[in-house]
Amino acid sequence: MVNLRIIFHCFRRSFASMRVLNVAEKNEAAKNIAAILGRGQATRREGLSKFNKIYEFPMTLNGTNCSFIMTSVSGHLLNYEFSQCFRSWESCNPLTLFDAPVEKKVTVEFEPIRKTLEREIRNCTHLLIWTDCDREGENIGMEVVDVCRQVKSSIQIFRARFSEITPAAINRAVNNLTTIDERVSQAVDTRQELDLRIGAAFTRFQTLRLRRVFPRALADQLISYGSCQFPTLGFVVERFREVENFIPEPFWKISVEVIRENGEARAVFQWKRGRLFDKTCCAAYHEHLLENPVGRIIHVQQKPKNKWRPLPMDTVEMEKLASRKLRIGAKETMFLAESLYTKGFISYPRTETNSFPSEMKLQPLVEAQLQDSRWSGFAQRILNNGLRPRNGKKSDHAHPPIHPLKVGNNLQGNEARLYELITRHFLACLSEDAKGAETTVRLLLGGVDNTLASRLSSDEGEVFEAKGLVIHQRNYLEVYYPYEGWSEKYMPMFQLGEILTPDKIEMIESRTTAPSLLTEADLIALMDKYGIGTDATHAEHIETIKKRLYVGLQDSKFLVPSQLGMGLVEGYDSMDLAVAKPCLRAELEVDLKAICEGRKTKEEVLQTQLSKYKSAFEMVVREACKLDIAIGKHLSQEAEIIPDFVGEFLQRGPGAGGYQRLCACPSCGKDVIIRQKSSQDSNVTIPNTQPNRIRWFFSCSGFPDCKYAIWLPDSVIASRVIEPSGRLAIRSVVSCKPDCPAEGRLIGLKFRLGTVLSNGYVQEDPDMEYITCLLCDEEFRMAFGVRIVSSGGNAPSNTVRRQPPTTSQRPPIQQPQNRRFTTFATSTQRPNLLVPQQPPRQLLNIPSSSASFGRANNSSQGNDDSNPVVCSCGIPARLLTVRKEGPNQGKKFYKCGDTSDVCNFFLWQDSSSGSFTSNPVTISTDSGLGSNSGDVVCTCGLPAIRRTVNQATANRGRQFYVCPNSAPGSSEGCGFFQWADSTATNSSACTSFHRHRGSRGSRSFRGGFRVGESSFSTEFGDGIGDSWPPPNPVGRGGRRNRGGGGGGVRKCGLCQLPGHTRNRCPSAIQE
């Protein structure tokens, strides 16, 4: 304990008045605490959140004048979320979510609360946390601390601990301050992160799959999974199966009746054998007794009998009693209890304690109830006789049992009913047990040897027993009678050894009955028994399975599983998985307690639990058909056949192996991970040479806040990250440098069959894999346009970066004689960070004039069937019309043939045969950068220029050819590359990296231009390597240039991209 007197004494010399920011968990709690501490002097003002007011009042503590500012949050201020790139359900393989980065952020609706805290803490010297004193409250308090420390790191933080909002409890708390228990807060963080990862992975898989398998029944259904939800559902399904599969069996028993006192009293004796399931056997006994009806009383005993008063009320007992006695659901019960607590009528309602501490003063609590006429007489009697609380064995060492604090005469509705239950229960547990006397009489029939009084049967006869009850003192039942009773049962007088003949001996036939379906009270008891959730979350889990339509209510009382709920549980059971059983979640609850007690760390528990659920998820994906069969059986509907749906899932996102990290982002420090971008459209015919439309790239997990990315070429059909632990049996193309940012991680690439790399690697077999370090393989980076540049920002200097050159860096180009061609706009921005070269926008247009490539005239051919316009994807472009009002309204243009606009292709129809720009590009032989070669022609149909490797690498001094419209790191040109000493010529350009999206049988190059009969063509074989870089990612975010030095070209006023004005902006054009 830290005494507030010691805290404030340190500042008395420096501050005449201190300002202390107090934060409660709810506005009602803040209001009541401020009223107590402020002694009626608190003034209210508005905060930035209209639901959370601010109360300010002066206080004098230990002779020091203080100014207290009291405000509140509304429950959890922060929540765990995945990074932006993982939030879309279609963005990644659900398996990835077990490892994907998460962050705890303020949700949008609580931004006003965060701003209020930041504004108020700036002028305060201390922060005092008044949140509820349980796990969740400790975590909420820590969230408040995190927000305030971001503004004022030097703030001093203290914790007030209390179990009720009464003047005594609040003043005691403010004078005995403690610190926040970070271990308890970490336990909640662990639980929240696990719930997010496990729930998101299973929910996405279940929902996306089952919606497609059962489109008629589940098209709009959210099929969620939770590690508490499904065990809770499992309890309901298990009991329903017991009832459904129950087969009643007949049984028989013998009953004996004796009538006394002229028919006014009767005693019914029950057979000590109980019941028999053999009718013939029971009939034989019955016949024997009828033939020998004389019996003797062999045992008469009268002993005290007590009915125990209830234990003090904990949360689970409150929920069960409210459900059984008041017919109030668990969720509403907790809501009402929270309301009563914040208004000061009851103590804290979330407690696991069922025994009153010895030091707790109970007499004032009972005296307060003397003002309520309903039980004032009973309260006075127990005060006179002395309080005798019955104590249980559970204690959370944080809060006492639930008890009333003041009279609730003005309460209404269910609040009043729940308050009455709590108060009567409290008074009952302080009273005495009900007392009575029970009489037991045993009768022996069918014989005369009655020497053994306690035996169940003898050779001479059968034993029957009857019991009676007389109540002497009702005690606690006087106040608890609305919820519990004790009935007397009159027993006539019998004498030991008395001989008598029964008035009736009959054989009764009956049948076994099935167990009853679960009620909410029964379900809460099972959840508590098996450790599913906590006393504070039971109601929430039950409400969730109701909301998801997994269970419903029968007769407004009994829980019955739905067809979907039955199918889900049976599907998982058929896989021999425990995801619908209580064991996995119970183990987690044990681990969370271990974190609170310091026996385990958050990291240990996360690793252990995620490993278990990840293995279970992988099995679910492999055996998903069993889930389909089970659900289909209950829905009476055939499952739709979905070819390779599971395989499709495993190929989504950052690889089938889950979250694959390459290195730290040089821009923001978060993980750079491998990802996929899929662009599929059923309305677009994909050429046979394009087996998939998936793009592989490395992206910062902080997207969209950080747009760092490295795109791999189109020819890559599979990619993975190889951890250092998996490198033992793998031989890399290069050796990693000691300071490699990838920390020893390699990448494995598979290209399309026939792809040839410049270093001689040929993809001859689908199982072959090109292993290299993306950051250390300089030859690979050069071939694909990746280079290391000096860091001018927050990235380390040894980080690989992609950077387009400025115009001044480009080699001067001389226009060849009798040639006319165009290029597209070039960005002159020079970013500071390692920015991957964005995919080129293949808008190059080759005029269809004579072979001499003379100047094209103004006429242009239409987009007929024999001469179509093809986008950069290699498919026919779409012809659209500008419909937006403006100077271009009615004008026609071409866009990418894929509706998702993969390659960002754009071309006006009236310029499809002319120049894209009016500025010709010339080609020259610059001795410093390269020379023109008349023998090697790039993919654009232009003479390639020769350059020399100047970097200190194994290829230093080696010459190579590139497109004249390209420069290192540029997004321009066709991306042509070929070593000068290669034996291949223009006719065998398959050793180069260039774009080829035409059909395999075609000998015409198809890029983002019209394919005419006079277009330049080369002979390409199978397996052409695609150009680097690939097309821009879809959306504006992927097209923006990263910031950096150098002057920028003019950009569009709408999309901020260069190359056009707002009147020609594709973003403003509608079909």
N, C-alpha and C positions, 0 to 999 in steps of 0.2 A: 504494500500500500504506500502511496505517496501522498502525504498530507498537504492540502492546499496551502496551509499556513507556510510551509517550507518553500513552496513554489513561489508564492507572492513576495515572500520576505526578500528574495534576491533582487526584486525590482522596486522596492519601496523607495530606495534612495534616488533612483533614476526617473521614476515616473510618478507624477502626482495622481494620475488616473490611468488605468490600463483598460484596454478593450479586448474582450474575449468573445470570439465567435462560437456559438453553441449550435450544434446541428442534431436534430432529432430525425427519426425514421419516417414520421408522418406529421402532417400539419396539425392534426388534432392533438398529438402528443406534445408538439412544440408549444401550442397554445396553453395547454394545461400546466406544463412545466414552467413556462414563463409566468403564469398566474400565481404559481406557488412561490417561485423565487423572487418575483417582483413585488409580492405582497400587495397586489392591486394597483401598482404604479406603472405597469408595462403599457407602452404605447405601441400601436400597430401601424406599420407602413407597408406599402406594396413592394413585392419583389418583382423580378423580371418574369417569373412564373405566376400566373394568376391563381394557381392552386396552392402556392406555398408562400405564406405571409412572413413578414419579418416583425419580431417583437423586440423592443429595446427598453431596458430598464436599468436603473443604477443598483449596485449592490455594495455592501460594506463587508468585506471578509477580513477578519483578523486585523482590523484597523486600517485596511487599505481600501480606498475608493476605487471601484471598478465599474466599467460600463459593459453590460452583458447584451449581446446581440443574438437573439435566438431565431433560427430559421429551420427549415426541414428539407428533406428530399422526399421522394415518393417511391420508396423501395429501392431496388438496385439502380444505381446511377449508370453503371457501366455493364456492358455485356460482351461476351466473346463473339467474334465474327471471323469468318475466313477472309483472307485477302480478296480484293475485288475480283481477281482473275479466277477465283474458285467459287464465287457466289452463284453464278448461273448454273442451273441444273444440267445444262448440256455442255458446260465448259470443260468438264474433265471426267475421267474415270472415277466413279465413286470410291474405289479403293484408295485413290490418292488422298482422300479426306482424312485418312488415319494419320497422315504425315504432313499434310499441307499446313502452311503457317497460319496461325490465328493471332488475333490482336484484341485487346479489351478496349472498347471504345464507348464513348457516350452516345446513346441512341438519340435520334433526331428530336423526339418528343421531349427529351430531358435537357436539351441545350439551354433553355432559359434558366433551369436550375443551376447548371454548371456556370453560366455567366454570373448568376447571383452570387454564388460562392466565390468566384474569382474577384468580383467587385468588392465584396465585403471583407475578404481576408487581407486585402492590401492595407487596410487601416487597423488591423488587429495584431496583437502580440501573441495571443494564445488561441488554440483551437481545442474545443471541448466536445467530445463525441457523446451523444445521448441516444444512440440507436439501441434497438432491442438487444438484450444480453443473451443471444444464442449464436449459433454458427452463422446464420445468414446476416444477423445484425452486426456481427464482428466484421464480416466481409464488406457490408455496406459502409461501415465506418472507415474501413481501409480505403474504399473507393473515394470517399470524401477527402481523406488525407492525401491521396494521390493527386486529386484535382487541385487542392489548395497548395501543395508543395510545388506544383509546376509554376505557380505564380509567386510564392514566397517560400523558398526552401528553408529559411531559418525559423519558420514558425514552430512554436513549442506545442506539442500535442499531448492531450490527456484524455482519459476515458472515465466516464461516470457509469457505475454499475448499480442497477436497481431492478426490482422485480414487480414493483407496483408504483403507480403515480399517486402517491399520497404525500402530504407535507413532511411526515416523518421520514419516509423512504427517500424523497428527493433531497432533503437537507442532509441526510446521512450520506448520500452518494456524493454530493458536492464537497463534502468535507473529508472524504476518503477516496480521492481520485487514484486511478491506476493507469496502466498503459494498455494499448491494444495488443491482444494476443495474435501475433502474426501467424502462428502455426495453425490456429483455428481458421483464420482467413485463407490460408493456403489450402486447407482441406476443401473449402468451398470452391476455390479456383480450380482445384483438381476435378471435383465433381462436375462443375460447369463445363470444363473443357472436354471431359470424357462424354458427357451428355451431348454436346455439340457434335463431336466427331462421330461417335457411334450412331447417334440418331440421324444425322445428315446422310451418312453413307447408306445405311439400311433403308431410310425413307426414300431417298432418291431412286435406289435400285428397285424397291418394291413398287413405287408409284409409277415410274416410267415403264417398267416391264409389264405390270399387270394392266395398266391402261391400254396397252397394245394387245395383250393377250385376250382381254375381255372388254372390247371397246363398247359393247352395248350396256354392260352392267357397271363398269368402273371408269368410264371415260372422264368423268369430272371428279372422281374420288381421290382425296388425299389419303394415302395409305401409309401412315406414319409408323415409326418404330421408336421405342424408347426402352432403355434397359430396365426401367421400372414398369412401364406400360405393359410390356408383354408378359412378364411374370404375373402381374395383376390380372391380365386377361386369362393367363393360364389357369389361375385358381378358379375362375368362373367356368371355363371350359371343362376342367377336370370334374367339378361338382356336377355340371350338366351331363357329362358322360355317365357319371355314376347313376344319376336319376334315369337317364335314357336307357341305359343298359341293364337296369335293375329288373330282375325277374322275381315277382312275389312268390313265396312258398307258403303253403298251408301248414299250420301247426295246431296242436291240441294241448289243452291243459285242464286240470281239475280244480274246481272251486267248491269250498264248503261254507255254508251260511248257518249261523246260530242266532235265533231270535229270543230276546229276553224282555222282561218288564212289560208283559202283556202286549207285545208287538211294538212297543215304543222304542226299543233299542235293538240294534242288530250288529253282529260282528261278522265280517267276511274274512275267512281264512284262505290264504294263498298257498298253493302247493310249493314246498321247498325245492322240488325237482325243477320247477320252472315250467318249461314247455317241452313237448316232444314232437318231432317231425314224423313219427311213425304212428299212424292212426290206430292200427291194430294193437300195438303195444299199449298205447294210452287207454284204449277201450278195455283191455284186459285188466289194467289197474282199476279202472272205473267199475268194472263188473265185480271185482274182488271187494271193493269198498262198499258197494251196495249190498253185497252178501254179508258183510261184517260191519254194520254201521255204528257200532258202539265205540266211543272214543274216550280218552282220558286227557285232562290238562296236565301236561308234563313240565310246564315252565311258565311262571308269572314273574315279570320283572318291571319295576317302575324306576326310572332314572331321570336325572335332570336333562333337559334338551334346550340348547341355546340356538338362536338364529343370529348369525354374526352380522354386526353392523358393517357398512361399506368401508373400504379403504379410502384414504384421502384421494381426491380426484386429480389424475394426470390427463394429458391431452387425449390419449387413446381412449381412456374410459369416458371422457366427456363426449367424444365422437360416437362411441358405441351407445351410450345412454340416450343421447339426443336422437339417434336413429331409431332405437327400439321403443323408447318411452314417448318421445315427442313427434316422431315421424318427420324429423328434419334431417336433410341430407348432410353429409360430412362437409361439403364445400360451404353450404350456407351456415353450418354450425361455426366453422372457423371464422367466417366473415362477421357473424354476430358477436362471437367472443372477442375478436379484435376491436370491434366497435365499443363493446362494454369496457374493455381494458383502457382504450385511449380516453374514454369519458370518466375513468376513475372508479367504475363500479366493481370491477373484479381485478384480481392480480394477473400477472402475465400468463396468457393462455397456452403457451407452447412450453411444456415442461414434461420431463420424464420422471419426476419425483413423486412418489406416493407415500411420503412420510414427512411429518413436520419436524424441523430441526428443534432440538431441545431448548435452544436459546430463544426461539420464536415466541413472542407474547401473543397468546390466543385470546385472552380474556377481553381486551378492548374490542376485538373483532366481533365477539359474541354480544358484548354490551351494545354495540352499534345496532344490532338486530332487534333490540327491545322496542324500537320505535315502529316495528312492523307488526300489526295486530294479528297477522296470519300465523306467526310462530313466536310471538313475544313471550307467551306463557311457557312454551317449551324451553326457550332460551333462558328464562329466569330459573327454571328447575335445574337445568344442567349447570348453571352458575352456582346454584345453592349446593348441589351435590358434588361439584368438582368436575373439571374437564378431564376426560379420559380418552384422548385421541388414539385411535387404532392406527398403527404405523405399518407400512409395507416394507419391502426390501430394496426398492429402486430409488436411486437418487442421481441426478445429473450434476450435483454440486454447484448449481447455478441459480435455480429458481425453486421456491417452495411449491407445494401443490396448489391447484387453482382454488381460490377462496374469495368470498365477497368482501368488499371494503367499506361499503356504505349502503344505506337503504335505497331500494330502487322502486319506490312507490309510483313514480311518474313514468315508468317505462311502459311501452306499448308493444303489442303484437308478439312476434317470435323472440324479440329481445327480452321481453318480460318473462316469457315462458322459459327461456334458457337461463336467465338470471335466477328464477325461482328454483330450477333444478339444481343449479350450483349452490345456492344458499341452503336448501333443504339437505343436500348431500353433505355440505360442510357441517351443519349442526348435527346430523345423524352420526357422522364419524366421530364426533366429540362426546356422544352419549354412551349408553351401555347397550350390550346385546339384548335382544328380546329373550325372555326366559320362560321356560315351561317345563312340563314333565311328560315323558313318553312312556307308555305302557306297552309291553310286548308280551303276548300270550301264545304258547305253542300247544297244538293239539295233535295227539297220536291216534290215528284211525286204523282199523283192520287188524288189531291184535291186542293181547293183554299184557305183554312184557314191556313195561314202561320205565325201565331202570335208567336209561340214558336220556337225560333231558336235552342235551345239546346236539344229539345226532340228527342228521337229515332224514334218515330212513332206517328201518330195521327189518329183520326177517318177518316180524309179526305185523308190521303196518307201515303207514306213510305219515310224514310229519307235515303239518300245516301251521302257518303263522299269521297272526293278525296284530295290527298296531293301532294305538290310539294316542291322541295328543291333547294335553290340557295346557293353555297359556296362562301363566301367572303374572308376568310383567311385560308389557309391550315395548317399553323404553323407546329405542330409536324409531320404531314403527309409528309412534305417535306423530312424528313430523315427516316421515318418509313414506307414509301410507299411499300417496298418489302413484308411486312407482313400484312398490313392493308390498306383498301381503304374507300373512301366515295364518292358515286356517286350522281351527281346532277339529279334532275328529274324536267323537265320543266313543269310549270303550266301556261296555257293561262289566260288571264285577264277575271275576272268575276266581275259583279257589284251586290251589295246587292239589292235584290228585283227584279232582272232581271228575266223576263219570257222567258222560252226557251223550245224547244221540242228536246229531245235527238235523236241522230242519230241511236242509237241501244239500244234496251232493250231485253236482252236474259236471259233465264234460263239455268244455267250451271250445269251439273251433274258431280260429282266426287266421290271419295272413300277415306275413311280414310286409312292412311298408318301406318305400324308398326314402332316402334322406331328403330333407327339404332343400330347395335351391338356396343359394347364398343370398343373404341380405347384405346391405352395406356394413352393418355392424359385424356380421360374420367375416366379411372380406377384410375389414380393418384388423380384426383379431388375427387373421391368417398373415396379413402383411407384417404386423407387429411381431408375430411369432417367428417368421422366417427372415426378418430383417430387410424387408423391401421398403425402401424409402425411410423417412423419419416421421416422427409424430406430427411434424409441421407440413409434410408433403403427401400424406396418405390421401387426403381429400382431393388434392390436385390430380393425382394419378387416376383416381376413380372417375373424376369428371372428364379427364382426357379420353379414356376409353369409351365413355358415353358419347362424347362429342364426335369421335371418329366413327361412330355407329358400329363399333365392335361388340358392344353389349347394349341391351335395352332393359326396361323394367316390365315385369309381369305382375299384374294386380297392384301396381304402384309400390311394390315392396321387394320382389325377388328379382335378382340379376340373371338375365338369360343372354347367352352369346348369340350374335347374329350369324348369318351364313358366312359372311366374310371373316368374322372373328374365328369361327370354327375352322374354316379352311386354312387360315394363316397358322394357327397353332398346330393343326394336324400336318400341314406341310413341313414345318420345321421339325416336328417330332419324327416324321418319316426320314429325315436326314440324320437322326440320332444327335441332334444338337440341343444344347441346354439353354438356348436363347429365350425360350418361353418358360423356363424353370427358374425357381428362386435362387439357385445356388450361386450363379455368377454375380448377381447383384448383391447378394448377402456378403460375398467375399469382398466386394468393393466397400460396403459399409464398414466392414471390419478394418480395411486398409485406411479408410478416412479417419476412423477413431485413432489408428496408429499415428497418423500425421498430427492429429491434435495433441497427442501425448508425446510427440517427439521421437517415436520409435521408428518411423519411416519418413522419407522425404517425398515431396511432390513428384520429383522426377522418377523415383523408384516406382511409385504407384502408377504413374502414367505409362511407363514402359511395360509393366506387368499386365495391366488391364487392357491396354491397346493391343498387345500381342495376342491375348486370348480372343478378343472380339474380331481382330483382323483375320485370324485363322478361321473363325466361324464364318466371317463374311465371304472369304474365298471359297469355302465349301458351299455356301448358299449360291454363289454365282455358278459354280460347276454343276450343281444339282438343282438348278432352278426349275427344271421340268417337273420335279416332284411337287413343288409349290403350285404349279399350274394345275396338276392333276387333282390335288386336294381341294383347291378352291373351285375348280370346275365341277367337282362332284357335288358340292354344296350349292353352287349357283345353278345347277342343272343346265349347264351351258358348255358347249364344246369350246376348248381353248383354240384361239386362232394360231395358225402355224406361222411362226416368225423365224425365218431362216437366219442362222448365225447371229441371233440377237445377243447372246452371251459374248460371242467373239467380238461383236461390235462394241459392247461395253468395255471389254478388256483392251481395246485399241484406242479408246478415247483418252484425251487429256495427256498428261505427262507420262505416257508409257504404261505398259501393263504392270510394271512392277511398282506402281505407286509414285510417291513424291520423290523425284530425282533431282538432287542439287548438284550444280556444277561448281559454283564459286559464289563469293559475296559480290553483290552489285557494287561497282565502283562509284555509283551515283548516290545511293541511299544506304548501302550496307546490308540490305536484305538479301535473301537468297535469290540467285539466278537459277531457274529451273528449266527443265526441258518440257516443252508443251507441243500440242498439235492444234492446228487450225483447219477445220474441215469445212468444205464448201460443196454442198450437194444440192442438186435441184433435179427433181424427177422430170421436169419439162425440158431439160437440156440433154441432148445425146452426147455421151462421153465417148471419144474415139477409143479404139482398141488399144492404142498405145498409152492410154492413161488409165491404168488399173485402179487408181484411187485418186481422190482429189484432196488428200490430206497434206498439209504443209507442216513441216517440223521447224521449230525455232526455239531459241533460248530466250526467256523473258524474265524480267524482274518480278518477283512475287508481290511487289508493292504496287503493281499496275492497278488503277490508272494514275495514281499519284506519281509513279516513276515509270517512264516509258522506255527504259533501256531494253534493247532486244538485239539478238543476233539471229538472222534468218538463214536457214540451210537451203540448199538448192532444191528445185522441184524433183530432181533425180533421186533424192533420198526418199526411200520408201519405209525405212525403219531406223530408229535411233534409240540409243540408251546411254545412260551414264554408268560407268564402271567404277565402283568404289575402290579405294586403295587395297582393301582386304580381298578384293576379287581379282587382283592383278597377277597373282602368283603364277598362274598357268597361261597368262596372256602376254603376247609379245607385241609391243607398240611399235609404230612406224618411227617414232622419235623418242628420245629420252627427255623427261620433264626437267626443267630448270629448278634449282633449289628454291627460288623465290616464286615459283609458279602459283598464281592465285587460285588455281584449281586444287591445290593441296594434294596432288597425286591422282586426281580423278581423270579418267580417260573417257572418250566417247567412242561408241561403236556404231558405225554407219553401214547400212545396206542400201545399195543403189539399184536402179533398174538393171535387169539383165543386159549385158553388153556394154554398159557404161565404162568408159576408159578414162582414167585420170592421167594428168600430165606426168606423174611419177612412174607410170607404167602399170598401175593397179587396174585390173580388169574384173568387173563383176561377172564372172563366168558361171557362178552357181548361186542359187537363191540363199543358201546357208552361209556363204562367205560374208565376212564382216571386216570392214576397214577400221582398224583400231588406231587411234591417234589422240594426242592432246591438242585440243582446239587452240589453246593459248600458247603452246610451245612449238607447234608445227608451222614454221614460217612458210614453207613451200605450199602447204595446204591453204594457209591464210592468204598468200599472194594469189593463188589460183581462184579463190573465192572472194577476193576483195576485202579481206580482213587484215588490218595492220595495227601495230602498236604505236601509239602516239603519246607524247608527253602530256601529263595531267595538268590541266589548268584549273580544275575545280576541286571537288572533294573526293575524287577518285585517286587511288594510288598510281604512281608513275609506271608501275609494272603491269598495269591492267590493260588488257586487250581492248582496243577501241576501233570503231568503224567511223570514218570521218570523210565526208565528201570534200574534194579539193575546191578551192576557189577558182574563179575564172583565170586569175593571173597565174595559177599553177599549171594550167593546161598547155600542152605543146601547141605552137602555132600550126595551123593546118592550111595547106594550100589546095585550092580547088583544081582537080584534074581537068584537062581539056575535054570539052564536049560532054561534061557531066553536070547534071543539075540534081541536087538532092536537098533534103531539109533535115533539121533536127528539132528537138523540143527545148523548152526553156530550161535553164540551168540555175539552181539555187547557188547563191554565193555565200550563204551562211556557213560559218565554220564552228561547229559546236565544240565545247570544251571536253565533254564526256565521250566515252567510247560508245559511239552511236553506230549500230550496224547499218551498213549501206542499205537503203531502202530499195525494194524491188523496182526495176526500171519500168517506166510507162511506155510500152512499145507502141508509140504513135508514129513511128517512122513510115513514110509513104514513098513507095517506089513508083515513079510514073511509068505508065504502060505505053510508052512511045517506042521508037525504033531502038535497035540494039546499041546505037551510038550514044544513048542517054542524052539526047539534045534537050534544049529548054522546052518544058512542057507548055502547051497552050492553055487557054483558060477553059477549054471544054473539058468535061468530065463524064465518065461513063456512069451509068446507073448501076445499082446493085442487083443485076440480073442473076439468074441461076448459074450462068456460065462464068461469071466474074464476081463472086460474092466478096463482101468485106468481112474479114476475119479478125477477131480481137486477139489479144495477146495470149489468151487461153488456147487458141487454135480451133475455136468453134465459131460458127457464123454469128456476127454481131447482130444485136437487136436494132431495128430501125424505129425510132421514136419521134414524137413531135412535141415541140415546146408549146405548152398550154398556158403558161403563166403570162400575164399581161406584161408587155415590154417590147423593145425593138425587135426581139427575136421570136415573138409569138408566131406560131405557124411554121417555123423553120424546123427542118428535119435533121436528125443527127443519129450517130451510131453509138451504142454503149455495149459493154461486155455482154456476151451471150449468156453468161450465167447471171441469174437474177440477183445473186448476192454480190455482184460486181467485184469479182475476185481480183481482176487485173486492172481495174480502174480505167479501162479503155474508154476514150471519147474522141469522136471525130464528126465534124459537120458533114452532111451528105454532099453539099455543093463543093466541098474541098477534098473529097475522098480521092480524087485523082491529081490534085494539085499539091501545092506546098502547104505544109503545116505551119511554117513560119516564113517570113519574107526575107530573113537574113541568111544568105548562103554561108556555108562553112567551108573554109579552104583547107587544103592539105599541104603541108610543107615538110621538108626533111630537116629537122632540127638536130644538130649533131650532139646536143646534150641529152636529148630525150629519146631519140629514135630516128629512123629513116623510113622512107616509103619503099615498099616492095611491090613491084609489078607482078610478081608471081603468086603471092599469097593474098587472097581476097577474103574479107570478113563476111559475116552473115548478112550484113546490110547490102552486100554487093559492091563494096568499096575496097580499094587497095589498102591492106592492113599496113600499119606502121611498125617499125622495128624499134625495140627498146632494149636496154641493158640493165641487168640486176646490179645495183650498186651497194646493196646492204651486205654486211659482213656475214654471209651465210655460205652454205655449201654450193649455192648456185651463183655466187658472186662472179660477175663478168659474163655470165651466160645471157644470150640474147633471146628475145621472144617477140611475137607479133600480137598486136591488139587492135581493136577497132579504132579508127581515127576519131570517132566521136566519143571515145571513152578516155578516162583518166583514172589513176588509182583512187579507189574509193568513190568514184562517181556513180550516179544512178543513170547516166546517159548511155547511149549506144546499145549495141547488141550483146556486149559482154564477151566478144570473141577473144580467145587466148590460144596461142600455139607456140611451142618452143621452136626457135629458129633452126636448131640442129636436128629437129625431128625429120624423119624421112617422109613423113606425110606431107602432102601438098594440099592445095585447095580442094581437090577432088576427094580427098580422104580427111575431111575436116572433123571426123568423128572423135579425134583426140582433143578437140577443143571443148570448152564449156560454153554452150550457147543454148538458146531457147529453141525447142523443136516440139510443137504441139500438133503437127499434122498427123495423118494416118501413116502407119508404117509403110504402106505400099506407095505413098506419094513421093515424088521427087521434087515437089515444089515446096519451098520454104514458106511456112505460114506464120506470120507474126501479126502485129497490129496494123496491117495494111492490106490493100487489095491485092489479090492474087491474080495477076494478068498474064496473058500469054507471052508478053515480052518481059515479064519480071525476071530478075536474076535468079537463077536456080543452080543448085549443086546437088550432087549425088550423095545422099545420106544413107547409111546402113542402119541396121537395128541398133538400139541401145545408145542413142545420142545423149550425151550429158547435157543437162540444162544449164542455162546461163546463170550466173550469180550476179546480182542478188535476185530473189524471187519477187513476185508482185507485192505491192504494199498490202498490209492487212486491211480488211474491210473497215470502213468507218473513218471519221475525220482524225481520230486519235492516232491511227497508224500512218496518216499522210503528213502529219505535221513534222517540220524539221526541228531538230533539237537546237536549243539556243547555243550561241557561241559568238566568236568575233567575226569581223568582216562585214561589209555592207550587204544588205539584202536586196533581192530583186523585188519588183512590184508584185504584190499578192492580191488575190481576190478579196473583196470586202466582205463576202459571206463566209467562205470556208477557210480563208487565210492561207490558201495555197497559191504558189506561183504558176504562171503559164496561161492565165486567162483572167478576164475581168468578171465582175458580178453579173453582167448581162449574158455572159457565156458560161456561167457556173453550172456544172452538171447537178450540183446539189439543189439548185432552184428549179430544175426542169422536171416536170411530171410527165408520166406516160400519157 
